[in-house]
Amino acid sequence: MSLPKHTAAHAIPSHTLTRLAREWLAEDTPNFDPAGVCVGSDEVEARLLCKTAHSILAGSPFFTAVFNEVGCTVDWIYQEGAKIGPDAVTLTAVVRGPARCLLLGERPALNCLARSSGIATRCSQLQAMATARGWYGDIAGTRKTTPGFRLVEKYSMLVGGVSMHRQDLSGMVMLKDNHVCATGSITEAVKAVRSVSGFSSKIEVECCSTEEGREAARAGADIVMLDNFQPQELHTAAHALKEEFPALLIEASGGVILENLAMYFSPHVDIISLGCITQGCPVVDFSLKVQKAGASPTSTHSPMNDKIL
């Protein structure tokens, strides 16, 4: 089995991979697998084909974990984080194992790989746009993730080259408009959460005006999110806040998509977060094809030699 080379993969504990793989398999096969009767347990080989050119491969640790759980092996031709293509169909990995076991793992594994690679591909596009425009702040995701699938989606952001942002409510404190409304003021909200978060947690406040940003900064917020600002309004507000509070981090969020991202780049903006990284993100098309008995053996030494035309 080839190990993923992308360093982000080493941040996933092995027991987490095992737990997730078992949950996904149990969801897909909660009791009997009647179709397993017709295929039996003879050893077979299946080829993983990528059918979306110029995609970033992400999710191989999850794909491999699923197949390991059912007694199969995976040999990767492309490594985690690699760009696949430019051919319309590209051989990406080879899976081997008992036929019925391989087919048990097929759909859960493909679902993870398709979703993860789709997110990583979009992140790579966003980051490339920022680099091309000479903006070196952080492109970041959000908590707008699929319930039960956040770890995979956050990991995919890392492979795609962007920031995960906070992973959950237990991480960095973010005070949104509803928190402030329920508390009474930004100042009181920041004071309350600072009393329990301590030195190890940053506090971010969602603000709808420059004046709210000033209040948040004076109250001790580390980050001000300028939410749903039009690009020119954003640039003006960010510049004003940075002049008054040079150490303050400024995040832009709300309404930012791939098509208008460049309009939000500013030397005064440190972070741009986008919900579209996970919401409405296209998947990468993968399929797994079992090879008929007697088919020529598959070489996994060179991606260039193993592409299927």
Stockholm file with secondary structure:
# STOCKHOLM 1.0

chainA/1-309         MSLPKHTAAHAIPSHTLTRLAREWLAEDTPNFDPAGVCVGSDEVEARLLCKTAHSILAGSPFFTAVFNEVGCTVDWIYQEGAKIGPDAVTLTAVVRGPARCLLLGERPALNCLARSSGIATRCSQLQAMATARGWYGDIAGTRKTTPGFRLVEKYSMLVGGVSMHRQDLSGMVMLKDNHVCATGSITEAVKAVRSVSGFSSKIEVECCSTEEGREAARAGADIVMLDNFQPQELHTAAHALKEEFPALLIEASGGVILENLAMYFSPHVDIISLGCITQGCPVVDFSLKVQKAGASPTSTHSPMNDKIL
#=GR chainA/1-309 SS CCCCCSGGGGGSCHHHHHHHHHHHHHHHCSSCCTTHHHHTTCEEEEEEEECSTTEECCCHHHHHHHHHHTTCEEEESSCTTCEECSSSSEEEEEEEEEHHHHHHHHHHHHHHHHHHHHHHHHHHHHHHHHHHTTCCSEEECCSCCCTTCHHHHHHHHHHHTSBCCCCSTTSSEEECHHHHHHHSCHHHHHHHHHHHHCTTCCEEEEESSHHHHHHHHHHTCSEEEEETCCHHHHHHHHHHHHHHCTTCEEEEESSCCTTTGGGGCCTTCCEEECGGGTTTCCCCCEEEEECCTTCCCCCCSCTTTTCCC
#=GC SS_cons         CCCCCSGGGGGSCHHHHHHHHHHHHHHHCSSCCTTHHHHTTCEEEEEEEECSTTEECCCHHHHHHHHHHTTCEEEESSCTTCEECSSSSEEEEEEEEEHHHHHHHHHHHHHHHHHHHHHHHHHHHHHHHHHHTTCCSEEECCSCCCTTCHHHHHHHHHHHTSBCCCCSTTSSEEECHHHHHHHSCHHHHHHHHHHHHCTTCCEEEEESSHHHHHHHHHHTCSEEEEETCCHHHHHHHHHHHHHHCTTCEEEEESSCCTTTGGGGCCTTCCEEECGGGTTTCCCCCEEEEECCTTCCCCCCSCTTTTCCC
//
